[in-house]
Amino acid sequence: MDPIATASYGMFAATRRFEASAQRVATMGAPDAQVSYEKEAVEQISAKHQFKANLATIETAREMWDALLKIQERR
């Protein structure tokens, strides 16, 4: 399993969640819109944390890959 590919997809999914929530918030002024500002705020914060967690996974995988390459260079 490729952790970078998995985390990249997770970042994509988090971005989509955030954008969908932002679109719902943008319709709050419409007469037929039934949007909960509180629910959307939680959704956006959750998506932000999901994005950051996946980014941290990518950074860790990169650091591990760099460390592995350094070990290989010493041989």
PyMOL commands that set and color helices and strands:
alter all, ss='L'
color gray80, all
select helices_A, chain A and resi 3-26+37-74
alter helices_A, ss='H'
color red, helices_A
deselect
rebuild
show_as cartoon
